[in-house]
Amino acid sequence: LYLVQITGRENVLNSWNGILGQSPDIRPDNAQLVVTGDTAWVMNEEVISNGVGQPSSRCMATNIFVNRQGQWKLVHHQGGPMIVPQEFVFQTDSTKDPLM
C-alpha cells in the first residue's frame, strides 16, 4: 500500500480519467446518508469488479456534498480498502480443536 498526493485541478482530473478510463463496474452497497443543512455525506461500501464473472473487491467510501443554490455538489471523495472481520478470515471446523 502506498499513498500518492495529487494536487492541482488538472492533475486531479487526469488521475480520475486514468482510473475511470479502465471502466471497472463500481456498485454502491450498504449506503448511509446524513443531511444537515446544506451539507450531506454518504458512507457506503463500493463493490468493484472488472466485469461479469470477474472477482470483486470491496472498499469503504465517504462522499461529502454541499448544496449551493439548490444544487448538490460533490466536494470530497475518499475510499479505502476494508478490513475483513477476523471470523471471516479464519474459518475453522468447529468439531476440531482450533489450537491444533
Backbone as a ProteinNet text record, in pm:
[ID]
protein_1_A
[PRIMARY]
LYLVQITGRENVLNSWNGILGQSPDIRPDNAQLVVTGDTAWVMNEEVISNGVGQPSSRCMATNIFVNRQGQWKLVHHQGGPMIVPQEFVFQTDSTKDPLM
[TERTIARY]
85.1	0	89	58.2	134.3	38	79.2	-3.3	60.1	-22.8	23.4	-58.4	6.9	-63.7	-69.3	-189.9	-210.1	-268.1	-203.3	-251	-272.7	-360.5	-390	-504.3	-593.6	-714.3	-683.3	-590.5	-559	-503.5	-414.7	-357.8	-464.4	-556.8	-664.8	-754.5	-793.1	-878.5	-809.5	-680.4	-605.8	-602.4	-587.6	-587	-722.8	-830.1	-965.2	-986.8	-944.1	-960	-882.9	-764.8	-686.8	-754.4	-815.1	-884.3	-1013.8	-1095.1	-1226.1	-1219.4	-1110.7	-1095.1	-1087.5	-1052.5	-1045.7	-1183.6	-1282.8	-1423.7	-1452.4	-1406.1	-1449.1	-1596.3	-1662.5	-1800.6	-1796.5	-1843.6	-1845.3	-1990	-2029.8	-2168.4	-2172.6	-2251.4	-2261.7	-2342.9	-2309.8	-2380.3	-2380.7	-2485.4	-2496.5	-2474.7	-2541.2	-2523.4	-2598.2	-2536.2	-2596.9	-2583.2	-2694.7	-2697.2	-2725.4	-2649.2	-2672.2	-2681.1	-2788.2	-2804.9	-2822.1	-2743.8	-2757.1	-2740.2	-2850.8	-2846.3	-2804.9	-2701.1	-2651.9	-2536.4	-2516.3	-2408.4	-2467.1	-2416.6	-2459.6	-2339.3	-2344.5	-2240.7	-2301.8	-2241.5	-2283.2	-2164.7	-2189.2	-2088.4	-2140.8	-2061	-2106.2	-1988.4	-2021.9	-1924.4	-1932.3	-1819.6	-1817.1	-1771.2	-1855	-1821.2	-1763.2	-1637.8	-1564.6	-1534.4	-1572	-1546	-1502.9	-1423.3	-1379.9	-1468.7	-1583.6	-1677.5	-1753	-1856.6	-1939.2	-1853.6	-1867.8	-1792.5	-1651.1	-1608.6	-1474.1	-1477	-1366	-1361.1	-1388.1	-1450	-1476.3	-1404.1	-1386.8	-1330.5	-1421.9	-1401.7	-1484.2	-1394.3	-1441.7	-1374.8	-1482.8	-1441.4	-1531.1	-1513.2	-1622.7	-1614.1	-1695.6	-1648.5	-1720.5	-1725.5	-1845.2	-1864.2	-1932.4	-1876.3	-1932.3	-1984	-2106	-2172.2	-2210.3	-2213.4	-2268.7	-2375	-2476.8	-2584.4	-2556.8	-2536.8	-2510.1	-2616.3	-2696.2	-2801.4	-2891.5	-2928.5	-3022.7	-2963	-2831.7	-2767.1	-2666.7	-2674.9	-2580.3	-2453	-2339.5	-2208.9	-2119.4	-2055.3	-1958.7	-1833.2	-1793.1	-1673.7	-1560	-1592.4	-1486.2	-1526.7	-1431.8	-1449.7	-1326.9	-1349.7	-1239.6	-1280.3	-1191.8	-1218.3	-1094.5	-1114.8	-1001.9	-1042.6	-944.6	-973.7	-1044.2	-1127.1	-1197.8	-1117.9	-1121.2	-1059.4	-1165.6	-1132.3	-1227.2	-1227.4	-1345.9	-1351.5	-1283.2	-1218.5	-1140.3	-1219.6	-1347.9	-1424.5	-1444.3	-1428.6	-1441.6	-1308.1	-1198.6	-1066.5	-1028.7	-1053	-1014.4	-1139.6	-1180.6	-1295.1	-1240.3	-1284.1	-1233.5	-1348.6	-1314.6	-1411	-1440.4	-1565.9	-1599.4	-1589	-1574.4	-1561.5	-1416.6	-1325.3	-1183.5	-1135.5	-1032.2	-970.3	-902.8	-940.2	-882.2	-732.7	-677.9	-535.7	-452.1	-516.1	-443.2	-406.6
-117.9	0	123.1	218.7	342.4	458.4	574.5	693.9	789	851.2	948.8	1074.4	1186.5	1313.4	1376	1407.8	1470.3	1608.6	1709.4	1845.8	1914.9	2013.4	2089.4	2027.7	2112.7	2066.4	1975.9	2016	1937.5	1800.2	1795	1667.3	1575.3	1633.4	1553.3	1498.5	1581.9	1536.3	1428.8	1444.9	1342.7	1210.8	1218.9	1098	1027.4	1104.4	1046.7	983.9	1052	995.6	865	858	735.4	621.2	651.8	549.2	507.5	604.7	574.6	528.6	557.1	512.5	361.3	294.2	148.3	85.9	164.7	125.4	4.8	5	-103.4	-82.6	-189.9	-182.7	-151.8	-35.1	4.3	19.1	-63	-64.3	-31.2	69.8	101.4	-4.3	-22.9	-119.1	-65.8	-94.9	-55.8	93.8	175.5	320.9	379.5	479	556.5	703.3	776.1	917.3	1000.2	1108.8	1204.5	1342.5	1415.6	1550.8	1644.4	1751.1	1854.1	1989.5	2061.4	2190.6	2176.4	2250	2248.5	2151.2	2060.2	1961.7	1822.1	1730.6	1590.2	1501.4	1383.5	1286.7	1148.3	1070.1	933	843.5	745.2	643.4	512.8	444.3	318.7	230.4	104.8	12.2	26.7	9	5.4	-134.1	-201.8	-333.8	-310.7	-349.3	-318.8	-449	-452.9	-570.1	-523.1	-603.2	-570.2	-634	-682.6	-739.9	-856.9	-900.1	-1011.4	-1136.1	-1201.2	-1322.7	-1300	-1174.3	-1142.5	-1126.5	-1155.7	-1136.2	-990.5	-970.8	-834.2	-807.6	-681.6	-640.5	-533.5	-501.9	-400.8	-295.2	-173.9	-68	14.2	91.4	179.3	318.5	389.7	522.5	623.1	745.5	859.3	967.5	1019.3	1127.9	1242.6	1361.3	1479.2	1574	1622.7	1712.7	1841.8	1952.1	2078.1	2125	2189	2241.7	2388.6	2420.1	2557.7	2597.9	2694.2	2747.4	2635.8	2543.8	2437.8	2317.4	2314	2200.2	2136.1	2003.9	1931.4	1906.1	1946.8	1933.1	1842.8	1748.2	1662.8	1745	1755.1	1833.9	1746.8	1620.3	1533.5	1388.1	1307	1161.5	1097.1	997.5	920.9	775.8	690.4	547.4	471.7	359.8	279.2	135.3	46.5	-96.2	-122.9	-226	-265.8	-373.8	-369.7	-474.3	-580.8	-705	-814.4	-860.5	-874.5	-921.6	-1057.3	-1076.8	-1197	-1325.4	-1329	-1453.1	-1495.4	-1403.2	-1438.5	-1481.1	-1442.3	-1476.4	-1618.7	-1653.5	-1785.6	-1866.4	-1945.9	-2032.8	-2170.3	-2217.8	-2346.8	-2447.3	-2571.9	-2679.2	-2679	-2653.4	-2638.2	-2769.9	-2882.8	-3011	-3037.4	-2954.9	-2975.9	-2868.4	-2897.9	-2802.3	-2694.3	-2566.4	-2461.8	-2440.6	-2495.9	-2478.8	-2590	-2686.1	-2798.4	-2770.6
0	0	0	-84.5	-87.1	-106.1	-63	-74	-173.8	-253.4	-350.6	-330.9	-321	-310.5	-449.2	-492	-622.4	-597.4	-649.1	-628.1	-762.3	-760.9	-882.4	-959.8	-1007	-1075.4	-1193.8	-1280.1	-1399.3	-1362.2	-1263.4	-1220.3	-1161.4	-1083.5	-1024.7	-1134.7	-1231.1	-1340.7	-1423.9	-1449.6	-1523.7	-1447.4	-1316.7	-1234.5	-1242.4	-1228.1	-1237.4	-1374.4	-1481.3	-1615.2	-1630	-1570.6	-1575.1	-1501.6	-1388	-1309.2	-1378.5	-1414.6	-1470.2	-1614.6	-1683.3	-1820.4	-1832.1	-1722.2	-1720.9	-1708.5	-1676.3	-1668.9	-1581.2	-1456.9	-1368.9	-1332.5	-1296.1	-1250.2	-1100.8	-1061.4	-920.7	-877.7	-779.6	-733.2	-583.8	-544.2	-401.2	-328.3	-200.4	-116.5	25.9	100.3	241.9	263.1	183.5	191.6	311.1	371.8	479.8	444.3	450.9	416.3	540.2	557.1	664.7	600.6	630.2	578.4	696.6	697.5	799	731.5	716.6	649.7	505	466	328.2	308.4	403.5	393.2	407.7	328	336.5	312.8	370.4	340.8	328.9	242.2	218	250	335.3	365.7	309.8	231.7	173.1	136.8	114.4	58.1	-93.3	-159.9	-305.5	-346.8	-423.1	-475.5	-614.3	-632.9	-755.9	-829.8	-957.9	-1041.6	-1179.6	-1246.6	-1382.4	-1487.9	-1447.8	-1543.5	-1484.7	-1554.7	-1509	-1493.2	-1380.3	-1354.4	-1305.2	-1300	-1252.6	-1100.5	-1034	-889.1	-853.6	-739.9	-696.2	-565	-536.4	-408.6	-351.3	-226.1	-160	-98.3	-104.8	-30.9	38.9	134.1	208.7	152.4	129.6	70	149.7	148.2	204.8	98.5	72.8	-22.4	51	40.9	107.1	-0.1	22.6	-71.3	-0.9	-74.7	-24.6	-123.6	-69.9	-152.6	-179	-306.1	-348.1	-448.5	-410.9	-498.1	-550.4	-460	-494.4	-564.3	-583.7	-648.6	-553.4	-540.9	-457.1	-536.8	-479.8	-544.5	-459.9	-525.1	-457.6	-431.3	-304.5	-271.8	-218.1	-183.7	-132.1	-150.4	-195.5	-203.9	-142.5	-59.8	-2	-4.7	-48.4	-48.6	-6.9	57	101	123.1	130.6	148.4	280.3	278.5	400.1	471.2	601.3	681.7	704.9	669.3	683.4	828.5	889.4	1028.3	1044.5	1156.3	1183.7	1160.8	1200	1188.1	1042.2	946.6	806.4	746.9	809.9	758.4	796.2	920.8	970.2	1000.9	904.6	926.8	963.7	1078.5	1125.6	1137.2	1136.8	1160.5	1309.6	1346.6	1488.8	1564.4	1494	1562.7	1603.2	1555.3	1586.5	1682.3	1757.3	1847.3	1761.6	1776.8	1693	1716	1823.9	1851.7	1789.5	1728.2	1669.4	1526.5
[MASK]
++++++++++++++++++++++++++++++++++++++++++++++++++++++++++++++++++++++++++++++++++++++++++++++++++++

